[in-house]
């Protein structure tokens, strides 16, 4: 009994010792209230690192910035620093509106906020911004200062809007975000990708708590739909000499961009089927809208597959074998420029196989088994991996062609190394299970 007690005491001393050392570099093992009291006594400010156990950038801070000797010395001199698991101390996180990780908060001893830094910072950048914060220049001030002289740069406007959001100035932030959406591409064409991804997501996320943000997206979605459905047909434009030789709609940036905008807006609004509705409305308007309908085709491809509308895909995709060949050629052209970026190349190859699988399914489902077989051979030659076989097998199963699925499985089991065959076996086994359970 005494021996067990002694071991427990020693273990407790060791644990307390290691906890203390870890907390001092640069954090203290204090509660929030204790940290505020200590800061008041020592004439310092409180710094809180709000983190979560799953946050990668939080862990990177622990491994780099917080271990920097200059950072540790500055924090020891100026702050009482503590770490807070935001998911465990929800009340404190809610009090300071912590919505992203890591969030580094600087507070006066009475708990009043001085400034916040959101996201990972390297040591030098952290010290620069932290010193600025304590000198009275907040993150929002710095963002506004950076915007001066660059008011037409959508990236700088987005950063400023992000800073406004962090300060709870939502109405002002929305105005900045909407300016970026409406005018960002006019001054920076390369902003197009950010505009329809990160920017739209930021506005939609804002809309969860601030309905005017959703209304703003709906207004722009409705406007895009109206313009697309009221656009003149090819014949109208030829007659009015607005276009020579009936050039295809998808070659016109104005209408192609409207189609992409409509799809992206509906995606963020959870209304993908509305994009499909517009696509079908164009069909009802007649052949004059055929090329405009094609401009929407890529945006509704997954919905068409889900609805098993294979004939529509075969019609609007054009020459599917050429589409697959072009995607493979595009990958190879890109790969020559990205030879040292293996992760990106893996992703692009995966995307090429994924898209190819969709077209393979459409060929099977639209009654073109010979072309489907050609498509499968080209994709397997491009990427002779288990992933390709599994992708094709799953699409064959969804198209209702068990014979094609089994043929692919047989080929894969014969050509793949043993370590890669299990994935193929599992894919074909799922087909057997579906067949067995079918009513």
Helices and strands as residue ranges (DSSP letters): H 2-23, H 32-42, E 45-51, H 56-63, G 65-67, H 69-78, E 79-85, H 90-95, E 103-107, E 113-118, H 123-134, H 139-147, H 154-166, H 170-187, G 189-191, H 192-194, I 195-199, H 200-207, H 211-229, H 234-239, G 244-246, G 249-251, H 253-268, H 272-285, G 287-289, H 290-306, H 310-316, H 320-337, H 342-365, H 369-382, H 386-398, H 402-415, H 418-437
